[in-house]
Amino acid sequence: MMEKGNKPRSAVGIKYEAKDSKQAPTVIAKGFGDLADEIIRLAKENGVLVHEDEQLAAFLSTLDLGQEIPKELYYVIAELIAFSYVLQGKYPESWRNVHGRVDDRA
């Protein structure tokens, strides 16, 4: 997540292990200014999707490294994670040809 404007740029990295569904996404990186730019650069270099949202970044930056996101953000973060999966072409098999009108054979 990152933030723009008159304030110094900020970035917060979160990680979610789908294998362990009992654990909430966790803050793994955060910084302002040059450190934020470095976090964003490294994320992009490693294929991590970057989402820009000033309010979300501001809130997440108040969390400590290693801290799980609060329950109040579960739906927001879950939607972002799900959307990132779709952008990467990852989706449930049940979504394939849900209307019976698409032939995805190449």
N, C-alpha and C positions, 0 to 999 in steps of 0.2 A: 504494500500500500504506500502511496506517496502523496505528498501535498505540495501545492504550488501557491504562488501569490507573493505578497510582500514579506511573509514570514520565511525563515530559512527552510529550504526543502527538507522534508523528512521522509524516512522510509522505515517500514516495519516488515520484517519477514516472519511468516508463520509456516509451520510444518504440521502436516496431518498424516498419520500412518493409518491408512485404510485397513490394514491387517489387524490393528488393535482398536476396534470400534468403541471400546470402553473409555478411551482417552480422547479428550477434546484437542483441537488444534492448539499448538503451543507457540509462543513467541520465541524465535530463534535468532533474530537479529534486529537491531534498531539503531538509528542514528540520524543526525542532522547535518546539513551542509555537505561538505566534501565526503563525509562518511556515508551519508545517504546516497550520494551519487555512486560511490563505490559498491554499496549494497545492490543498487539497481543494476549497475553494470554487470556485476557477478551473476545476479539472477538471470539476466537476459542471456549472458554467455552460456549459462548452464540450462537453458531452455525452460526456465521458470517464468510463468506468466506474471506480468506486472499489472496491477489494477490501480487506477488513480481515483482516490476518494478522500478529499480533504478532511471531512468529519471523521470518517472511519480511521484514517491514519492518525489524527489527533488523539482519538480515544485509545487506539492500540498502543500509541507511544507512551501512555501512562502506565502500561503493564511492565512488569519486570521480565528480564530474559529468563526463559524456562517456565514462565507462568502460563497456565492454560487460559484460553479466552473465557470470559464469563458466559454463563448460560444465556444471558440476554442477547448475545451475539451469535448463538448457534445457527439460527435460521439464515442470517445474513451471510455468514462465512460458509455455511453449507451450500447456499445458492451460488456463491462465487466458485467454490470447489467444483460443484456439479457443472457449472458453465465452462470452467477450464477443461474439464474432462471432455465435454462435447466439442470444444474447439480443437482438442487433440484427437478427435475421432474415436474417443472411448465412450461407449454408452451401452446400456443393457441390451442383450440380445432381443428382448421383447420389444424394443423400439424399432427393430428392422421391419420395414414394410408394414407398418401398423395399419395402413389403409388398404393393403393388398393391391396397390396400384404402382408400386415402384419396383423395377427390376434392377437390382444392384449387381447383377452379374456383369463382369467386364468382358 
